[in-house]
């Protein structure tokens, strides 16, 4: 069976299962509306470490250990690891996971990394290259602010368009062992650039990529928005959501009735002062693992299109006056009766 469908999608003949997942969140995320959904909420956002970067590595280390523990497997049973983060040279990933000595594909898709990791992990299992893989990612508010914006000590004011980087990590064990959720298809996104240069308005930068991937996925699979219980974006926030609706309607798809955004769900923006919502690799990852995946496993949700979104900028490109391109990867997750 030819698994290639449309221009950018794959439909798996033998869909890999999500055998288990684990989510670890920071204190602010634990205080938000989804706090009770996460497996672990840290009391200290340094997670017992000396630096923010070491804290983020600890998030990945613990998420991996918890996920394989839930699956009842050992690290030696994992053929490949697919992971990445927001930091330069993926240091949260490399320092966090190196002690496990599992073959690693280090990924960078900015905040879309969860979708990239799940896509590549699912492709590997479906193609027979691995019986069991782990797909994961992380982000940390303080390490991201330190790298991309201002030191925390500076206490700069944040515009209402800004999003709050989520402190969290999630890991997903994918394999051939039957479970209540499986990845039935993926749509790999393209880089989309609408010329946005405001690094404090990530929603505007990423919304065009999200719209492009969602519309392409619907076209490739010959589906309508209502064929999904939910179409879930990663971290567009309230401003990005408005832009997304306008762009998808322009292509003939009204997704407003089934759309939810992880960045809008994870915080209470007014009470917690998080601006337009949440962002970061961990935003979509822990919201999927802690919130949506549990609903899929119980059958409350039968099919979702999960579309994490990323802004492909660096401090170098931003300081040189470059635009902020976006990318989004679509992952179709379905309930197994």
N, C-alpha and C positions, 0 to 999 in steps of 0.2 A: 504494500500500500504506500502510495506517495504521500508523505506527511507534509509536504510543502503545499500551502494553500494561499491563494492570492499573491500579493506582491511582497508582503513582509511577515507572513505568519506561518506557524506550524500547528498542525493538529495531530496529536500523538495517537498512533495506532494502539499502543499499549501505554496508557496514561500512567505516569508514576504517581505514587501515593505520598502524601505528607504524613509520615509515620508519627512524628511528634514535633513539638515546638516548645520553646522556652522564651520568656520575656523578663528582662530586668530593667527597672526604671529608677530614675532619680526621685528626690523628695518632692520637687515641684510637680512632676508627672503623677506621683502618688497622691498628691492633694487635688488633682484634677478630677473631672467627671468619670474617667475610666480607671481610677486608681485601684479599685478592687479587682480589676481584671488581670493585673500583672502578677507573675509568679513571685517576684521579689521586688520590694521597694526599698532602696537604700536609705538609711538614716543620715548618712554623711556622703555628700556628693564627691568626696575624694576617695570613697570606698576603701579607706584605710591606707591610702598611698600618699606619697609626698608631693606629687605633681598631678595636674589635670590629665596630662597625657597618659601617665601610668594608671590613673583611675579608669580611663576609657579602655585601656588594654585589659584591665581587670574585669570590666564589663563583658568583653568578648570571651575571656577565659572562662568565666562563670556561666555565661549563656551556653557555650559549647558543652561544658560538662553537664549542665542540667538537661539539655536537649537529648544527649545520648543516654543519660541516665533514665529519662522518661521512656526512651525507646527500648531500654533493656539491652543495649549493646555496649561494646568497648571501643575505645579510640582506634584499635587495630582493625575494627570492622568497617571503618569509614575509608572508602577508596580515595575520595577527593574532598577538599574543602574549597568552597567559593566564598570569598569574603573581601570586604574593603571598608574604607571609612573616609572621612573628609580631610584628614591630615596629610601633610606632605609625605610622599613616598609610602603612604599607608602604614605609618608607624604604629598606630593603635592595633592594627591587625597583626603585623609581623611580630611585635614584642608580646602581644597577648596570646598568640597561638603557637609560637615556635616550639614551646616545650612539649606540645602534643605530638610533634613529628608526623603529622598527616600531610600528604602531598597537597600543596596549596596553589590555587589560582588567585592571585591578588587582583582585585577589581577596583576600578574607579568609575562610577557613574554619578558622582555627587549624591544628591539625595534620592536618586533613582536606583541606587546600588542594590537595594533589596530585590527589586524587580529583575535586575540583571543577574544577580546571584541565583534567584529561583529559576529563571529562564535557562541559564547554562547548566544548572544542576539537573533540572528536569530533562533537558536535551541529552545529557550524558547517560542518565538512567534509561530513558526511552530508547536510546540507540544501542544499548547493551554495553556501553563502555564502563559502567559501574553498577553494582548492585545496591550500593548505599553511599550517599553523599550528604554533606552538611552545607547548607546555604545560609549565610548570616551577614550581619553588618552591625555598625554602631555609630553613635555620635555623642558628643558631650557639649553642653552649653559653653562651659568655660574654655575648653580647648579650642572650640570653633571660634569663639569671640576673640581669643588671643591671636589666632592665626589670621582671620579674615577681617576683623573690624578693629576694636580698641581693647586695650587691657581693661580688666574689670575695675581696677583702681581709678580709671579715668572717669567713670560714672557718667558717660555721655547720655544725652537724651535720645530716645528712639522715636522715629516717626511712626504714625499709626499704621503705615503700610508695612512696617517691619514685622518679621516673624521671629519666634523664639526657638532657638535650636534645642531640640529635645535631648535630654540625657537618658540614654537607654541603649540596650542591645537585645536583639532577638536572633535565635538560631532555629533552623528548620531541618529536620532529618527527612530526606527524600529517599524513597526506595521502592522495591517491588512488593514489599510486604503489605498486605491489604489493611486499609484503615478507613476512616469515615470521610476522608477528603482526598481529592486527587487533582493534579494539574493536567487539564485536558488540552491546553493549547497556549501558545505565546504569540505575541506580536512585538517584534523588535523595533524600537523607535529610531527615528532619524534625528540629526541635529537640526533644530529649527531656531532661527535668529530673527527677531522682529526689531532689532536695533535698540533694545532697552540697555541703558547704561547705569541705572540706579541700583546699586547693590543692596539698598535697603528696601527694595520692592521686588523680592524674589517671585512673588505670585504672578506679577505681570510678565516677568521673564520666562517663567516656566509654563504658563497657561497655553501659549501657542503649541508647544510640543505635546502637551497633554491632549489638546484637541486633535492634533494631527494623528497621534497614535490611536486614540479612541475611535475616530472616524475610519481610519484605515482598518482597524480590527473588525469593526462592524461590517465594513464592506467586504473584507477578505472572507469572513465567516458567513456572510449573507444573513446577518441578524439585525434586529431592531433594538433600541435601548430597552424596551420592555421585555426582551428575552432574558434580561438579567434582573435578578432581585436587587442588586446594587452595582453601580459603577463607582469605584472607589479611587480617588486620586490621593496622592501622597501628602503634599504640603503646599497647596496653592493658597490656602487661607481664604478669608472672606473676599478680598479684592481679586485674587486670582480666579475664584469661583465665578464671579460675575463676568469676567473676560472669557472664561471657558464656555459658559452658556452662550454668549454672543457668537463665539467662533464656531461652535458645533451647530448652532441653529443656521448659521450661514452655509453650512455644508449639508443641511437637510436633516439634522438629527437633534431633537429636543431631548436632552438627557436630564433635565431639571427634576423630574419626578423620581428618578432612581439614583441620583448622584449624592455621594457623601465624600467629605474630605477629611482625611486623618488629622490634618493640622487644625481643623475647626472642631474636631471631636475631643482632642486630647486635653485641651485646657478650657477653662471658663475665662474667656478673654477679658471680660469686665472685672471679675473678682480677682484674677491673677495678674492682670496687667501685661498680657502677652501680645498686645497689638492685633495684627491680622490673624494670628494663630500660631501653630507650631510648624517646625521644619527640621531638617537634618535627617541623615540616614536612619536614625533610630525612630523617627516619627512614624513613618509608614510601617516599619518592621514590627515595633512592639504593639501598634494598634491592630495590625493583622493577626499577630500571634495571640494577643490577649483578648481581643474583642471580636473581630470578624470570624476568625478560624473556629472559635468555639461555637458560633452560631451555625457555621457550615457543618460542623461535626454532628450537631444535634438535629440538623435538617431544617432548622428555622430559615436558613438561607440555602437555596438549592444550587445557585450559580451566581458567581460574582466575576466582574472584570476588575482586576486590581492593577492600578496604573501609578506606581511611584514616579515622581517627577524630580529632575535634577537641573541645577544651574551650573553650567560648565565654565566657571570663572576661577581665576587664581588671583592672589595679591599682585603678581607681576602683570597679568593682563589688565586688571582693573586700574592699576597705577599708570599703565601705558595708554589709558583711554579707550581700551577695547570694549566692545559690547558684551552682553551676558547671554550667550546662547543657551538653549534649553534642550533637554532630552527626556523622554518618558518611555518606559517599557511596560507592555501589557501582559498580564498573566491571568489566564482563566482558571478559576478554582471551582470545583463542583462537589456537591455532597454525594457520598456513596451510600446507598441504602443497605 
